Amino acid sequence: MDHAPSRANQPIGLFDSGIGGLTVARAVAQRLPHERLVYFGDTAHLPYGDKSTAAIQSYAVKICDLLLRQQCKLIMIPCNSASAAAYDLVREYVGSKARVLNVIDPIVAYVGQHYAGRAVGLIGTKQTVNSNAYKKKIDALDVGIDLRSLATPLLAPMIEEGFFQNKISDDIIASYLAHPALAGIEALVLACTHYPLIKPQIDAFYAGKVAVLDASEAVAAHAAAYLEAENLLAAPAATAPAHHFYVSDFTPAFEQSTRLFFGQEVQLELYPLWE
């Protein structure tokens, strides 16, 4: 019994290719304010969406080595491309040292509960869409969901550069959403953790006629439920937890985004994966 409290106070690890996973990290921090986060932004290799499965798996294993050294009790993969390419490998690699959660399963469960027998759209990177990870899982639910997926490769790099909430990005978003593949949908899954940053623009395009589903809330709720069930919730402390952020390549954009997301000065530590 003495072991449980110390394990409960170990951090939650998260990794992504860049700033996209910060949408999930922020949702986790809001849902679980006593938890300390260790976040790895693999900025040297972003975006993951156009990388091969083998490359993403290689990066993921190296990042997990670091997160395990930080004694993370839970490792979250808030990146659709990495979840699609490396979740099973990472879970096997980590073994019993930590629980591994991906970003796909919670939103698939949500769609299954709320959109049975209906047409649902999905936008994501080429890696995510071509992997068919969502389609396989949604088809396996066998509740008659017609999933219509579209790769939208310009969106993640556009967001990563901070190039959104303007007329040109409105036009790019509209040209994707007007694609025939997405005609007649009742909900749209944002299958890339960058996309919540353009959710207001997507909402504006649909003018309330299509539900736009942000996975970050579902993923944070899933993490909270797991930690509570396993009695691994961190004990409340007098001071807010000090989150730690690693990057594989230092970029001012990442530092600015992290500060913006968390509303505080952040400590960035450079950790090149190739060493």
N, C-alpha and C positions, 0 to 999 in steps of 0.2 A: 504493500500500500504506500510506502514511502516514495516509490518510484513515480507514481501518477502525477503529483503536483509539479515536479520538475519537468516532466515531459509536457504537461499542459502549458507551461510557460515557455516552451521552445517556439521559435518563429514559424510563420507560414512562408514558404518559398514560392515565387512566381517567376515565369520567364516568357519572353516574347522577343521578336526580332527588333522591336523598337518601342515607339510610344503607344502602340495600339493596346497592349496589355494593361496599360495604366488605367484604362476605363474599367477593367475588372478589378485591378488593385484598389482603385478608389471606391468601388462598390463594396468590396470586402472590408476596407477600412471603415466605411460608414456603417456597415451592418455589424461589424465586430470591432468596436473602437478600442478594445483592450489588447488586441492581437498585434504583435510586432511582425512587420513584413520585411522579407528580404527579396528584392526584385532584381532580376537580371535582364537588362536590355541588350540583346545581341546586335548592337548598332553597326558592327563591322560587316554583318551579313544580311542587313535588311534590303528589300523585303524577303521574307521566307516564301512568299507566294509564287515566285518564279524559280525557286531552287528545287533540285531533285530530292526525292524521298531519302536517298542515301546520305546526301549532304545534311539535310535537316536532322536526321537521326544521329549523325556524328556530332553536330553542334549540341543537340539535346543531351546526349550522354555526358559530354564535357561539362555542361552547365549543371547537370544533376550532381556530378562529383562535387562541385563547389557548394551547392545547396545542402548536400548531405554533410559536408564538413562544417557547415553552419548549424548542423543539428536540427534542420527543419522537420517538424512533425508531420507536415502536410506539404506536398508539392503540387501546385496548380499550373496547368498549361493554358494560360489565357490567350491562346493563339490558335485559330482554326487550322491554319496550315500545319503547325507542329502537332496539334491534336490528331489531325487526320493521318499524318505521316509517321509519328513517333510515339503515340500514347501507349500502344501495346508493348513496344520495346522498352520504353522508360519504366513502365509498371513492372516488367520482368526484371529490369536492371536494378531498380531500387529495392525490389523484394519487400521484406518486412521492415525495412529501416524507416519507411515513411509511407503514408497513403498518397496515391496519385489521383488527382481529379482532372478531367479534361473539360473543355468548354462546350463540347458538342452534346453530351448526354443530357444535361439539364434542360437545354432548349428543345431537344427532341421530345423529351417527356412532356414539356409544356405544350408543344404543338399537338402531340397526341391526345392530350386531355381536352384541348379547346377547339381543335379544328378537324375532328374526325369527319370524313366524307366531303371535305372541301378542298378547294384549290389554294395552295400555298406557294408563294414565290420564295426564292433564295438568291441572294447575291453574295459573291465572295471572290477570292483570288482564283487564279487558274488551278493552283495546287489543290485547293479545297474542293472546287467544283469537279475537277477531273478525277479526284480520288473517289467520288461517289459515296463518301463516308456518311453524309446526311441521308442520301437516298436509301442506302442499305438499311440504316437504322430505322428510318421512318417506314419503309416498306415492311420491315420486320414487325412493326406494331400491328400491321394488318387491320387498320381502321379506315381504309379507303381514302387516304390523303393523296391528292394529286400534286406531287412536288415538282415545281418548274424552276430549274436552276439556270443562272446566267453568270458567267465569269465577267467581272468588272475590273480588269487589271489596272486601269488608270487611277482608281480611287485611292488605294492605300498610299502610293508615292505622293499623290497630290496632297493628302492629309498630312503625311509625314513632313512635307515641306511647309505646312501651315497655310496651304493654298486652298482655302474654302471660305464659305460665307461671302461669296462675291458672284458677279454675273457670269463669269467664265465657268466657274465650278458648277453653278446652277445649270448651265447649258450641258455640261458633261454629264451630270447626274440625270438630267431630263432625257438625254439621248439614250442612256442605258435603260432607264425605267420605262421608256416608251417601246422597248424592244418587244416584238410579238411573243417571245417566250414567256413574258410576264403578264400577258393579257388575261383579264378575268380573275385575277387572284384576290383573295379576301384578306390575306396577311402576307407580310414580307419579312423573312428572317434575315437579319443583318449578320451574315456568317463570316464576319471579319471584325476583330475587336477595334479596328480603327473607325469603323463606320458609325458608332454612336456619336462621334464628333460632327457628323453631317446629318444626323437624324432630324434636326429641325428643317433642313432643306428637303429631305425626303418626305417628311410629313407635309410640308408646304406643297410639294408636287402632287401628293395624293389627296390633299384637302379633306382629310378625315374619312375618305372612302375605303382605305386599306389600313389595317392595323400594322404598325411597324414594330417588330419585335427585337428588342435589345437584350442580348444574352447575358450581359453583365449582372443584372439583378437576379436572374435565375441561377447563375453560377455562384454568386455570393450567398444566396439562400441555401443552395445545396451544400456549400462549405460549412455554413453555420449549423445546418441540421446534422452533418456528419460529426463535427466536433462535439456538439451537444450529446449526441447518441453515444459517443465514445468517451465521454467525460474528459474531454481534452480542451475545453474552453479555458483561456488564460484568466487568471485571477485579476480582478480590478486593481489598479495601482493608483497611487496619488498623482503620478505624472503620466502624460500621454506617452505611448511607446515610441521609441526612436527607430523609425524605419531606415533600412539600409538599401542603397541602390548601387548596383554594379553595372558597368557598361563594358563592352568589348572594344569600343572605340569612342573616344570622347567627342561629343557633338554638342555645341551650344544649344541647338534646337531641343535635344533631349532634356538638358538641364532646365530650360525655360518651361517646357511642357510639364515636367515633373513638379516644378515649383507651382505652376498654375493649377495642376490637378489637386495637389495636396495643401495648397494655401500656406506653405511654409518653406523656409530654406531647407534644402536637401543636401545630403552628403553623397557625392558621386565618387565611386572608387573604380579606377580602371583595372580591368581584368581581361587581358587579351587571351582569346581561346587557343591561339596557335602556339603558345609557349608551353 
